[in-house]
């Protein structure tokens, strides 16, 4: 039986401070739970499988192979959470592009207005929407509405 494709949540983690890492993980998990509510299938959240601290035993090559397979073969929609710079996030976006997977970017409104969200990222052909927000509550509501546009894909 073929595994159901899921939303994939992509964003920085490795270089964040421990405090920001915990806050960011909770945010990713909140978004994954929203996806479960909207699609009856919880989003894939990489840190729940390959956390750089808790799962440090995985080699870089193992993480790449596993996440590449997840993005390219098991993902229906990629959500980019642009809360801080991320080398890995850009790689995941290009994997999605090469695999025909749409990408939605969620970013803090002030960072977008201050041009702190990469034009290269925003200009990737896979990007179908950029959702600026001021609060976590606001982005949850905006994403809830946006996901309705992809119901047939999810």
QUIDARA-V344011 format. One line per field, one symbol per residue. burial: b if it has 9 or more other C-alpha atoms within 8 Angstrom, else e. A space follows every 10 residues. Layout:
# QUIDARA-V344011
burial = ???
This chain:
# QUIDARA-V344011
burial = eeeebbbbbb bbbeebeeee beebbebbbe bbbbbbbbbe bbbbbbeeeb beeebbeeee eebeeebbbb bbebbbbbbb bbeeebeebb ebbbbbbeee bbbbbbbbbe bbeeeebeee bbebebbeeb bbbbeeebbb ebbbeebeee eeeb
